[in-house]
Amino acid sequence: MRQLIGGTAAMFAAALTAVSISAPVPVQAQTPPRTSQDVQTPADVERGETVMGRRRPDYDPVGVRMGGFVLYPDLGLQESYNSNIFATAANEKSDFITSIEPSLDLRSNWNNHALNLHADSRVVRYMDYDDENFNDYTLSADGRVDVLRDFRLFGGAGYQIRHEPRSSPDNQGGTEPTEYSVSSANLGAEKEFNRLSFRLDGKAEQYEYDNVRNSAGTVLDQSGRDRDQYEVGLKAGYEIAPLRRVYLLTSYNTREYDKLTGGFDRDSDGYLVGAGAQYDLTGLIFLDAYAGYRRQDYSDARLGEIDGWASGIKVTWNVTRLTTITGTLDRDIEETTLSNSPGYFQTRAELRADHELLRNLILTASLGYQNDDFQGITRDDDYYLAGLGAKYLLNRNFTLSGGYGYRSRESNVAGSDFDENVVMLRLSSHL
């Protein structure tokens, strides 16, 4: 379900920040609770704590208390330079890009149950190529009901406006970026029986794409990309020891397109079966991973099916209290509307290091690789990513960050290669 596509800042983030494991619905990554156990940890490292996740009481925003809630407002101003804004192999165009990013989070502060509301916006403006300007925003809510001590219900809903980056294989080549919306809702339940636990999740998403015009003024109809997606998943876990859990998971999904796309019926259904573990190996190394088999069958016989291994793997190593190294490997099926292709397997791997040089200065470096293997056609894309960054916590209310990101695509389709360099400086204010 990782199909939401960010803009230029998201391109930079792909190289600068860690790849989040976006596992299918039944996988719910959890931060291990801090409990004593048989594995001993050096006194200067708290179990499960990382450089980026560590609390910093002198610099963390305190929010605004509103009865049983706490409001966290944030405003970010980002200036970046992109050497290849259209992601082209030749005749590259560069530009300076300004992004204004306000957000609000309202979180409950209750002993039982939880309710969270979120809103954010990204107003992006290009200095020279103003046809590339876009406005994205998000509205969402989620909550938890603690029915019993060992029985909980979950739910959420959201609405997003996003735009498609120029580097997308599905980019229609319009004079403006393609805008699309995603409406979503989810429900879940979790029950524990001593060491045995079960979690059932269901999710629905609706994608709707806006039409765009090409340079000749012709309207490019994109309604064939509109679709509804549904998924239900079950995860069964067993705690073999404190902070050491193994699990089995399975999920079923269906994808329904509003109309034929290029003469193809792209409706499909599929499933995932797998096994995984959330495991504290030494008190300094933590594993949260699953691996399994994924299959998607398409209604149109010409598209056939896609099947193969899938995974979501994250290994965290606290080298010292000041340095965290994280490695990820993620593989799943993604949708496409390229002619004659039902979809593609996307494989992402990344290695990231975070170092706390000072109490309020964090340095980051990352290397990444991505492969998009399109089924039904010969297209195969390789991406190489690298990033360097720094985050300076000025005080509770202001954070200054900056960095450099590099991305390169090598494709066996002529004219699809590109190189991209992004330099970014950002000032964030929060309460």
VOPAGU-2260 file (C-alpha; in pm, 1 decimal, decimal comma):
REM VOPAGU-2260
SITE   aa  ch    i         X         Y         Z
SITE  MET   A    0       0,0       0,0       0,0
SITE  ARG   A    1     289,5     230,8     -40,4
SITE  GLN   A    2     156,7     426,3    -330,4
SITE  LEU   A    3     136,5     778,1    -197,6
SITE  ILE   A    4     396,1     982,3    -378,7
SITE  GLY   A    5     550,3    1295,9    -234,4
SITE  GLY   A    6     708,7    1586,9    -420,7
SITE  THR   A    7    1060,3    1715,2    -449,3
SITE  ALA   A    8    1108,4    1711,7     -75,0
SITE  ALA   A    9    1000,5    1348,5     -72,3
SITE  MET   A   10    1258,5    1270,8    -340,6
SITE  PHE   A   11    1522,3    1418,6    -113,4
SITE  ALA   A   12    1384,7    1228,9     183,7
SITE  ALA   A   13    1421,6     902,1      -4,4
SITE  ALA   A   14    1797,3     954,1       7,3
SITE  LEU   A   15    1829,2    1143,2     334,0
SITE  THR   A   16    1595,7     957,0     566,5
SITE  ALA   A   17    1551,3     591,8     651,9
SITE  VAL   A   18    1319,3     374,4     450,5
SITE  SER   A   19    1011,1     299,5     660,0
SITE  ILE   A   20     902,1     -58,4     647,9
SITE  SER   A   21     553,2     -43,3     510,3
SITE  ALA   A   22     441,7    -394,8     575,0
SITE  PRO   A   23     100,0    -525,3     478,2
SITE  VAL   A   24    -190,0    -457,5     709,7
SITE  PRO   A   25    -128,8    -739,2     957,7
SITE  VAL   A   26     222,9    -626,0    1045,5
SITE  GLN   A   27     221,5    -370,3    1324,2
SITE  ALA   A   28     571,1    -258,5    1422,6
SITE  GLN   A   29     587,4    -179,3    1792,8
SITE  THR   A   30     850,8     -14,3    2006,7
SITE  PRO   A   31     953,5    -271,4    2269,2
SITE  PRO   A   32     851,9    -171,0    2623,2
SITE  ARG   A   33    1134,0     -96,7    2862,2
SITE  THR   A   34    1122,5    -394,1    3093,9
SITE  SER   A   35    1398,0    -581,5    3270,0
SITE  GLN   A   36    1488,0    -921,6    3128,3
SITE  ASP   A   37    1763,5   -1176,7    3108,4
SITE  VAL   A   38    1975,6    -995,5    2846,9
SITE  GLN   A   39    2202,3    -733,5    3003,7
SITE  THR   A   40    2268,1    -394,3    2845,0
SITE  PRO   A   41    2548,0    -146,7    2917,1
SITE  ALA   A   42    2435,4     115,6    3166,1
SITE  ASP   A   43    2476,9     401,5    2918,8
SITE  VAL   A   44    2226,4     259,5    2666,3
SITE  GLU   A   45    1856,9     225,4    2745,4
SITE  ARG   A   46    1694,4     -76,0    2587,9
SITE  GLY   A   47    1509,1      -1,6    2264,0
SITE  GLU   A   48    1622,5     360,3    2253,5
SITE  THR   A   49    1780,2     503,1    1936,8
SITE  VAL   A   50    1952,8     831,9    1859,8
SITE  MET   A   51    1657,1     965,7    1661,2
SITE  GLY   A   52    1389,2     824,7    1893,1
SITE  ARG   A   53    1546,1     940,5    2219,2
SITE  ARG   A   54    1359,6    1193,4    2428,9
SITE  ARG   A   55    1538,9    1524,1    2483,2
SITE  PRO   A   56    1356,0    1707,3    2763,9
SITE  ASP   A   57    1548,5    2031,4    2707,3
SITE  TYR   A   58    1455,3    2044,8    2337,6
SITE  ASP   A   59    1133,6    1847,0    2285,7
SITE  PRO   A   60     821,2    2062,8    2229,0
SITE  VAL   A   61     582,8    2052,8    2524,0
SITE  GLY   A   62     267,3    2138,9    2330,6
SITE  VAL   A   63     -36,6    2331,6    2446,7
SITE  ARG   A   64    -259,3    2159,3    2701,1
SITE  MET   A   65    -629,2    2172,7    2618,2
SITE  GLY   A   66    -819,0    1979,7    2883,4
SITE  GLY   A   67    -759,1    1610,9    2820,2
SITE  PHE   A   68    -568,4    1685,1    2499,5
SITE  VAL   A   69    -232,2    1830,1    2402,0
SITE  LEU   A   70    -199,6    2039,3    2085,8
SITE  TYR   A   71     130,2    2028,8    1894,4
SITE  PRO   A   72     148,2    2303,5    1627,2
SITE  ASP   A   73     441,1    2310,9    1386,2
SITE  LEU   A   74     547,4    2535,8    1098,7
SITE  GLY   A   75     829,6    2447,4     862,5
SITE  LEU   A   76     993,8    2667,9     601,2
SITE  GLN   A   77    1218,1    2483,7     357,7
SITE  GLU   A   78    1436,0    2610,4      74,3
SITE  SER   A   79    1589,2    2359,4    -165,9
SITE  TYR   A   80    1776,6    2340,7    -492,2
SITE  ASN   A   81    1705,8    2057,4    -737,4
SITE  SER   A   82    1944,5    2004,7   -1029,7
SITE  ASN   A   83    1692,9    1810,0   -1241,9
SITE  ILE   A   84    1334,3    1895,5   -1157,5
SITE  PHE   A   85    1186,1    1702,5   -1454,7
SITE  ALA   A   86    1401,9    1390,8   -1394,6
SITE  THR   A   87    1523,2    1382,7   -1756,7
SITE  ALA   A   88    1823,2    1210,3   -1914,1
SITE  ALA   A   89    1919,4    1519,8   -2116,1
SITE  ASN   A   90    1842,6    1892,9   -2122,9
SITE  GLU   A   91    1820,5    1903,3   -1743,1
SITE  LYS   A   92    1639,0    2194,6   -1580,3
SITE  SER   A   93    1723,4    2313,4   -1230,0
SITE  ASP   A   94    1530,5    2538,0    -993,6
SITE  PHE   A   95    1504,6    2673,4    -641,5
SITE  ILE   A   96    1199,6    2549,6    -452,9
SITE  THR   A   97    1028,7    2699,6    -148,6
SITE  SER   A   98     804,3    2484,5      69,8
SITE  ILE   A   99     581,7    2611,8     352,2
SITE  GLU   A  100     461,9    2325,6     572,8
SITE  PRO   A  101     224,2    2391,9     864,8
SITE  SER   A  102      86,3    2103,1    1070,7
SITE  LEU   A  103    -133,5    2045,0    1375,5
SITE  ASP   A  104    -152,4    1737,6    1598,5
SITE  LEU   A  105    -412,1    1707,0    1872,7
SITE  ARG   A  106    -341,9    1405,8    2094,5
SITE  SER   A  107    -540,7    1278,2    2389,4
SITE  ASN   A  108    -373,4    1250,7    2728,6
SITE  TRP   A  109    -597,7     988,9    2889,8
SITE  ASN   A  110    -519,1     692,7    3111,6
SITE  ASN   A  111    -742,1     470,6    2894,2
SITE  HIS   A  112    -842,8     495,2    2530,7
SITE  ALA   A  113    -687,6     738,3    2282,1
SITE  LEU   A  114    -794,2     986,9    2016,3
SITE  ASN   A  115    -562,4    1173,1    1779,2
SITE  LEU   A  116    -636,9    1433,6    1512,2
SITE  HIS   A  117    -390,6    1547,7    1248,2
SITE  ALA   A  118    -378,5    1812,9     975,3
SITE  ASP   A  119     -91,9    1927,1     757,2
SITE  SER   A  120     -24,6    2110,5     434,6
SITE  ARG   A  121     263,9    2157,3     189,7
SITE  VAL   A  122     257,7    2470,9     -22,7
SITE  VAL   A  123     539,1    2430,4    -277,1
SITE  ARG   A  124     650,8    2707,3    -511,2
SITE  TYR   A  125     916,8    2695,4    -785,3
SITE  MET   A  126    1116,3    3009,1    -862,1
SITE  ASP   A  127    1133,8    2974,7   -1242,2
SITE  TYR   A  128     904,2    2686,8   -1343,2
SITE  ASP   A  129     585,5    2791,3   -1167,1
SITE  ASP   A  130     375,2    2536,5   -1360,1
SITE  GLU   A  131     530,9    2282,2   -1121,4
SITE  ASN   A  132     375,9    2451,3    -815,5
SITE  PHE   A  133     146,5    2234,2    -605,8
SITE  ASN   A  134     -44,7    2224,9    -278,2
SITE  ASP   A  135     -70,3    1900,8     -79,8
SITE  TYR   A  136    -258,3    1845,7     242,8
SITE  THR   A  137    -368,9    1575,7     486,1
SITE  LEU   A  138    -660,7    1540,2     727,4
SITE  SER   A  139    -676,2    1231,8     948,1
SITE  ALA   A  140    -802,0    1090,3    1276,1
SITE  ASP   A  141    -728,6     770,4    1463,7
SITE  GLY   A  142    -820,3     623,5    1798,7
SITE  ARG   A  143    -809,5     327,6    2034,8
SITE  VAL   A  144   -1070,9     187,2    2270,7
SITE  ASP   A  145    -940,2     -20,2    2562,4
SITE  VAL   A  146   -1230,8    -260,7    2603,9
SITE  LEU   A  147   -1039,7    -476,7    2852,0
SITE  ARG   A  148    -682,6    -483,5    2976,1
SITE  ASP   A  149    -599,0    -736,8    2705,6
SITE  PHE   A  150    -854,6    -638,5    2439,3
SITE  ARG   A  151    -836,2    -323,7    2226,5
SITE  LEU   A  152   -1017,9    -180,7    1925,5
SITE  PHE   A  153    -859,2      53,3    1670,6
SITE  GLY   A  154    -993,5     278,5    1400,2
SITE  GLY   A  155    -901,7     567,4    1175,5
SITE  ALA   A  156    -988,8     768,2     865,5
SITE  GLY   A  157    -806,2    1012,8     645,2
SITE  TYR   A  158    -809,4    1221,9     330,5
SITE  GLN   A  159    -500,4    1326,8     135,5
SITE  ILE   A  160    -425,2    1540,8    -168,0
SITE  ARG   A  161     -96,1    1444,2    -331,4
SITE  HIS   A  162      82,2    1495,5    -663,8
SITE  GLU   A  163     279,3    1257,7    -880,3
SITE  PRO   A  164     654,2    1325,3    -920,2
SITE  ARG   A  165     798,7    1369,9   -1266,1
SITE  SER   A  166    1017,8    1063,7   -1213,9
SITE  SER   A  167     718,1     827,9   -1182,4
SITE  PRO   A  168     699,6     567,5   -1463,9
SITE  ASP   A  169     326,0     643,7   -1481,0
SITE  ASN   A  170     382,4    1017,6   -1529,1
SITE  GLN   A  171     158,9    1135,8   -1815,6
SITE  GLY   A  172     385,3    1422,8   -1922,7
SITE  GLY   A  173     131,6    1695,7   -1853,5
SITE  THR   A  174     220,5    2062,3   -1839,3
SITE  GLU   A  175     145,3    2045,8   -1466,0
SITE  PRO   A  176     205,9    1767,7   -1210,9
SITE  THR   A  177     -72,6    1510,8   -1183,6
SITE  GLU   A  178    -279,9    1563,5    -868,5
SITE  TYR   A  179    -467,2    1281,3    -700,5
SITE  SER   A  180    -658,7    1217,2    -379,2
SITE  VAL   A  181    -657,9     923,1    -139,8
SITE  SER   A  182    -948,1     856,9      96,1
SITE  SER   A  183    -890,2     585,2     354,6
SITE  ALA   A  184   -1047,5     416,1     655,0
SITE  ASN   A  185    -932,3     132,6     879,4
SITE  LEU   A  186   -1059,7     -80,9    1165,8
SITE  GLY   A  187    -875,0    -326,1    1384,9
SITE  ALA   A  188    -896,7    -541,5    1697,0
SITE  GLU   A  189    -626,5    -692,1    1916,6
SITE  LYS   A  190    -667,1    -963,4    2181,3
SITE  GLU   A  191    -409,4   -1127,7    2405,3
SITE  PHE   A  192    -426,3   -1469,6    2569,1
SITE  ASN   A  193    -129,5   -1478,0    2803,9
SITE  ARG   A  194     165,5   -1513,9    2564,1
SITE  LEU   A  195     -51,1   -1563,6    2256,7
SITE  SER   A  196    -193,8   -1261,1    2073,0
SITE  PHE   A  197    -410,8   -1198,0    1768,7
SITE  ARG   A  198    -462,9    -884,0    1565,4
SITE  LEU   A  199    -722,8    -841,9    1290,2
SITE  ASP   A  200    -706,7    -536,5    1060,4
SITE  GLY   A  201    -914,1    -410,5     770,4
SITE  LYS   A  202    -841,9    -115,1     543,8
SITE  ALA   A  203   -1013,6      56,4     250,1
SITE  GLU   A  204    -859,5     314,0      15,4
SITE  GLN   A  205    -995,8     511,1    -278,4
SITE  TYR   A  206    -765,1     672,5    -537,1
SITE  GLU   A  207    -891,1     943,5    -773,2
SITE  TYR   A  208    -667,9    1113,4   -1034,4
SITE  ASP   A  209    -722,6    1452,6   -1197,4
SITE  ASN   A  210    -691,5    1500,6   -1572,0
SITE  VAL   A  211    -396,3    1699,3   -1708,6
SITE  ARG   A  212    -316,7    1874,1   -2037,0
SITE  ASN   A  213     -14,3    1810,8   -2254,6
SITE  SER   A  214     189,3    2080,7   -2428,9
SITE  ALA   A  215     -50,0    2072,4   -2728,2
SITE  GLY   A  216    -345,9    2151,4   -2502,7
SITE  THR   A  217    -499,9    1804,0   -2529,5
SITE  VAL   A  218    -670,9    1676,7   -2214,8
SITE  LEU   A  219    -519,3    1349,8   -2092,3
SITE  ASP   A  220    -796,6    1142,3   -1934,1
SITE  GLN   A  221    -670,3     969,7   -1620,4
SITE  SER   A  222    -997,9     833,5   -1489,5
SITE  GLY   A  223    -874,8     486,4   -1585,9
SITE  ARG   A  224    -633,6     508,1   -1293,0
SITE  ASP   A  225    -912,3     561,6   -1036,7
SITE  ARG   A  226    -955,9     259,5    -814,2
SITE  ASP   A  227   -1070,1     121,8    -480,1
SITE  GLN   A  228    -847,8    -103,5    -270,3
SITE  TYR   A  229    -951,6    -325,7      20,5
SITE  GLU   A  230    -737,9    -539,8     246,4
SITE  VAL   A  231    -795,1    -756,2     551,5
SITE  GLY   A  232    -517,7    -921,4     748,7
SITE  LEU   A  233    -463,3   -1142,5    1050,8
SITE  LYS   A  234    -147,1   -1159,2    1259,7
SITE  ALA   A  235     -95,7   -1424,1    1528,7
SITE  GLY   A  236     196,2   -1374,5    1764,6
SITE  TYR   A  237     359,8   -1568,5    2044,8
SITE  GLU   A  238     590,8   -1420,6    2308,3
SITE  ILE   A  239     868,2   -1672,1    2364,8
SITE  ALA   A  240    1041,8   -1438,8    2613,7
SITE  PRO   A  241    1020,3   -1072,0    2715,1
SITE  LEU   A  242    1087,7    -855,5    2407,9
SITE  ARG   A  243    1110,4   -1167,0    2190,7
SITE  ARG   A  244     804,6   -1244,7    1981,3
SITE  VAL   A  245     744,5   -1454,6    1670,6
SITE  TYR   A  246     436,1   -1431,7    1451,7
SITE  LEU   A  247     251,2   -1565,3    1150,9
SITE  LEU   A  248      60,3   -1335,6     920,2
SITE  THR   A  249    -175,4   -1357,3     628,5
SITE  SER   A  250    -369,6   -1099,4     431,1
SITE  TYR   A  251    -611,1   -1081,1     139,4
SITE  ASN   A  252    -667,6    -780,4     -86,4
SITE  THR   A  253    -882,4    -678,5    -380,1
SITE  ARG   A  254    -831,5    -386,3    -619,4
SITE  GLU   A  255   -1116,8    -256,7    -832,9
SITE  TYR   A  256   -1065,5      -2,5   -1113,8
SITE  ASP   A  257   -1348,1     227,0   -1218,5
SITE  LYS   A  258   -1300,1     154,1   -1589,1
SITE  LEU   A  259   -1073,6     -19,6   -1838,8
SITE  THR   A  260    -725,7     129,2   -1866,7
SITE  GLY   A  261    -573,0     119,0   -2214,2
SITE  GLY   A  262    -810,7    -163,5   -2299,4
SITE  PHE   A  263    -707,1    -373,5   -1997,8
SITE  ASP   A  264    -920,7    -485,6   -1704,4
SITE  ARG   A  265    -681,1    -421,6   -1414,9
SITE  ASP   A  266    -904,1    -550,3   -1136,1
SITE  SER   A  267    -716,5    -800,7    -922,2
SITE  ASP   A  268    -708,6    -987,7    -595,0
SITE  GLY   A  269    -415,6   -1127,1    -404,6
SITE  TYR   A  270    -279,1   -1257,3     -80,4
SITE  LEU   A  271      27,3   -1269,7     143,0
SITE  VAL   A  272     141,3   -1544,7     378,1
SITE  GLY   A  273     450,6   -1505,1     589,7
SITE  ALA   A  274     629,0   -1533,6     919,9
SITE  GLY   A  275     825,2   -1285,6    1122,4
SITE  ALA   A  276     977,3   -1183,7    1452,2
SITE  GLN   A  277    1018,4    -884,4    1678,7
SITE  TYR   A  278    1334,9    -977,8    1858,6
SITE  ASP   A  279    1572,5    -819,8    2107,3
SITE  LEU   A  280    1895,8    -998,4    2020,0
SITE  THR   A  281    2147,3    -852,0    2263,8
SITE  GLY   A  282    1994,4    -543,7    2418,2
SITE  LEU   A  283    2184,6    -344,0    2156,6
SITE  ILE   A  284    2057,1    -507,7    1836,1
SITE  PHE   A  285    1686,1    -527,1    1756,7
SITE  LEU   A  286    1512,4    -710,9    1473,3
SITE  ASP   A  287    1162,4    -638,6    1342,4
SITE  ALA   A  288    1109,7    -842,9    1027,8
SITE  TYR   A  289     883,5   -1064,6     821,2
SITE  ALA   A  290     931,8   -1266,9     503,4
SITE  GLY   A  291     674,0   -1450,9     296,9
SITE  TYR   A  292     508,2   -1523,6     -35,5
SITE  ARG   A  293     302,5   -1264,1    -225,0
SITE  ARG   A  294      66,8   -1322,1    -521,6
SITE  GLN   A  295    -163,8   -1093,4    -720,5
SITE  ASP   A  296    -404,7   -1232,1    -985,2
SITE  TYR   A  297    -552,9   -1000,8   -1250,8
SITE  SER   A  298    -895,1   -1026,9   -1414,6
SITE  ASP   A  299    -753,8    -968,7   -1762,0
SITE  ALA   A  300    -591,7   -1292,7   -1881,3
SITE  ARG   A  301    -338,2   -1089,2   -2081,3
SITE  LEU   A  302    -198,1    -948,5   -1755,6
SITE  GLY   A  303    -181,8   -1284,0   -1579,0
SITE  GLU   A  304     -42,1   -1277,1   -1227,0
SITE  ILE   A  305     254,0   -1158,4   -1021,3
SITE  ASP   A  306     402,9   -1374,4    -750,3
SITE  GLY   A  307     724,9   -1401,1    -553,3
SITE  TRP   A  308     883,6   -1337,4    -217,2
SITE  ALA   A  309     794,2   -1032,8     -11,1
SITE  SER   A  310     954,6    -888,5     299,7
SITE  GLY   A  311     977,2    -607,0     548,8
SITE  ILE   A  312    1300,7    -621,4     748,0
SITE  LYS   A  313    1447,4    -368,7     988,4
SITE  VAL   A  314    1761,1    -423,7    1197,2
SITE  THR   A  315    1863,2    -159,3    1450,2
SITE  TRP   A  316    2205,4    -156,3    1614,6
SITE  ASN   A  317    2292,4      83,3    1895,2
SITE  VAL   A  318    2667,7      85,5    1844,8
SITE  THR   A  319    2694,7     324,9    2139,8
SITE  ARG   A  320    2451,7     555,2    2311,1
SITE  LEU   A  321    2553,3     821,8    2059,2
SITE  THR   A  322    2540,0     615,8    1737,5
SITE  THR   A  323    2260,8     410,5    1581,2
SITE  ILE   A  324    2290,2     212,7    1258,8
SITE  THR   A  325    1972,4      92,7    1085,7
SITE  GLY   A  326    1940,0    -145,7     794,8
SITE  THR   A  327    1617,0    -212,0     602,8
SITE  LEU   A  328    1501,2    -442,5     323,5
SITE  ASP   A  329    1150,2    -404,9     184,8
SITE  ARG   A  330     984,0    -588,1    -107,0
SITE  ASP   A  331     624,0    -586,5    -229,9
SITE  ILE   A  332     401,7    -550,2    -537,4
SITE  GLU   A  333     316,5    -199,3    -662,4
SITE  GLU   A  334      47,8     -87,4    -909,7
SITE  THR   A  335     119,7      58,2   -1253,8
SITE  THR   A  336     -85,9     152,8   -1559,2
SITE  LEU   A  337     196,0     106,9   -1811,9
SITE  SER   A  338      64,9     -75,5   -2118,7
SITE  ASN   A  339      89,8    -457,5   -2101,1
SITE  SER   A  340     223,1    -454,2   -1742,8
SITE  PRO   A  341       4,9    -558,2   -1447,1
SITE  GLY   A  342     245,9    -415,3   -1189,1
SITE  TYR   A  343     596,6    -448,2   -1056,4
SITE  PHE   A  344     794,1    -583,3    -765,3
SITE  GLN   A  345     968,1    -301,9    -582,0
SITE  THR   A  346    1270,5    -394,3    -370,8
SITE  ARG   A  347    1429,2    -131,8    -145,3
SITE  ALA   A  348    1736,5    -160,4      72,5
SITE  GLU   A  349    1899,4     108,9     284,3
SITE  LEU   A  350    2172,1     152,6     540,9
SITE  ARG   A  351    2153,1     457,4     766,5
SITE  ALA   A  352    2370,7     593,9    1045,3
SITE  ASP   A  353    2261,4     854,3    1302,9
SITE  HIS   A  354    2519,2    1011,7    1532,3
SITE  GLU   A  355    2459,8    1250,9    1821,3
SITE  LEU   A  356    2764,6    1475,7    1790,9
SITE  LEU   A  357    2628,7    1711,3    2055,9
SITE  ARG   A  358    2319,7    1693,2    2275,6
SITE  ASN   A  359    2145,1    1918,4    2023,2
SITE  LEU   A  360    2328,8    1828,3    1700,7
SITE  ILE   A  361    2248,8    1505,1    1513,4
SITE  LEU   A  362    2431,8    1395,6    1197,7
SITE  THR   A  363    2288,6    1149,1     946,6
SITE  ALA   A  364    2429,2     954,0     651,3
SITE  SER   A  365    2251,3     700,7     430,3
SITE  LEU   A  366    2303,6     478,1     127,1
SITE  GLY   A  367    2015,8     315,6     -58,2
SITE  TYR   A  368    1925,3      96,7    -353,5
SITE  GLN   A  369    1589,1      31,6    -520,8
SITE  ASN   A  370    1488,8    -201,8    -801,4
SITE  ASP   A  371    1156,8    -183,4    -986,8
SITE  ASP   A  372    1105,0    -506,8   -1182,1
SITE  PHE   A  373     804,8    -460,8   -1413,5
SITE  GLN   A  374     608,0    -773,0   -1496,7
SITE  GLY   A  375     476,1    -847,4   -1847,8
SITE  ILE   A  376     725,7    -609,2   -2010,7
SITE  THR   A  377    1103,6    -592,2   -2020,3
SITE  ARG   A  378    1138,7    -268,9   -1819,3
SITE  ASP   A  379    1371,8    -283,1   -1519,9
SITE  ASP   A  380    1478,6      26,1   -1321,8
SITE  ASP   A  381    1762,8      55,0   -1070,6
SITE  TYR   A  382    1785,9     349,5    -832,1
SITE  TYR   A  383    2095,6     450,9    -635,0
SITE  LEU   A  384    2052,2     690,2    -344,1
SITE  ALA   A  385    2279,3     866,6     -97,9
SITE  GLY   A  386    2231,4    1139,2     157,3
SITE  LEU   A  387    2402,9    1349,1     424,0
SITE  GLY   A  388    2221,8    1561,8     677,0
SITE  ALA   A  389    2239,2    1751,1    1003,2
SITE  LYS   A  390    1972,9    1851,9    1253,2
SITE  TYR   A  391    2044,0    2131,0    1501,2
SITE  LEU   A  392    1803,1    2172,4    1792,9
SITE  LEU   A  393    1819,7    2542,7    1873,2
SITE  ASN   A  394    1573,6    2522,7    2165,0
SITE  ARG   A  395    1226,6    2386,4    2241,4
SITE  ASN   A  396    1071,0    2602,5    1973,0
SITE  PHE   A  397    1312,6    2602,2    1679,0
SITE  THR   A  398    1502,5    2340,2    1480,0
SITE  LEU   A  399    1740,8    2402,8    1192,7
SITE  SER   A  400    1822,1    2118,2     953,2
SITE  GLY   A  401    1990,3    2077,4     619,1
SITE  GLY   A  402    2156,9    1829,4     392,6
SITE  TYR   A  403    2233,7    1690,1      52,4
SITE  GLY   A  404    2062,3    1408,9    -137,6
SITE  TYR   A  405    2158,5    1225,7    -454,9
SITE  ARG   A  406    1940,5     996,3    -666,5
SITE  SER   A  407    2019,9     818,8    -992,8
SITE  ARG   A  408    1802,7     591,6   -1207,7
SITE  GLU   A  409    1944,1     342,1   -1455,7
SITE  SER   A  410    1675,7     189,4   -1677,6
SITE  ASN   A  411    1679,7     -46,8   -1974,8
SITE  VAL   A  412    1420,9     182,1   -2138,9
SITE  ALA   A  413    1589,8     442,0   -2358,2
SITE  GLY   A  414    1564,7     797,1   -2226,5
SITE  SER   A  415    1453,1     695,5   -1875,5
SITE  ASP   A  416    1787,6     740,9   -1698,3
SITE  PHE   A  417    1841,9    1048,6   -1483,7
SITE  ASP   A  418    2059,9    1194,0   -1208,6
SITE  GLU   A  419    1932,5    1431,6    -944,2
SITE  ASN   A  420    2109,1    1640,4    -678,5
SITE  VAL   A  421    1914,4    1816,9    -404,2
SITE  VAL   A  422    2044,1    2057,9    -141,1
SITE  MET   A  423    1804,0    2158,0     134,3
SITE  LEU   A  424    1786,7    2397,8     431,1
SITE  ARG   A  425    1487,7    2392,9     667,5
SITE  LEU   A  426    1375,3    2593,3     970,5
SITE  SER   A  427    1099,8    2445,5    1188,2
SITE  SER   A  428     912,1    2616,8    1467,5
SITE  HIS   A  429     694,4    2436,8    1721,1
SITE  LEU   A  430     536,8    2473,5    2062,6
